[in-house]
Amino acid sequence: LTMESNLNQGRFNPWNTNSTYSNLLSPDDAAQVASNGTWGSPVNCTIGTFPQTPPVALDIGYAVQMVIPGATANASIETSTTTYLVVAGQKYTAMCSFLATSTGRLCTVGIAWYDVTNTLISTTTSAPVTDNSTTWTKAMLQCAQAPVGAITAAIIATVNGAAIHVDLT
């Protein structure tokens, strides 16, 4: 699986400061510019070493690879739980593009909300999309409202089965 987190149009590009849109993600979390960023906490998978050049070209060139053994259900990775500050009641959007290594799988992107003690409050998840091995498939979670008590958030990419490349937006 490969994830892309940087839109070609630049709307959510971490370097775009002239837009009404903004990307809270670091360049490495968003586009794997110099590393895999804070992506970690793998569940039922491992994270491929940087750099991973996916078989289908991206706007930046690299992506995070989730290596999933066999047909494991619900493998996931997430960004750091302490890096991205949020405001309770404010709305946030997360996008993640997925590219299967072989067979398409159900994929989602989510936002995990944490309180001041770094305790998980809740997770808001997108509708599932089915990726494929020839084109990037984007999962999007729009206007997710940070719950009362939320101080930080992490982005979670989840896949049901097989190896995949992931790039987050």
Disulfide bonds with the S-S distance in Angstrom:
none
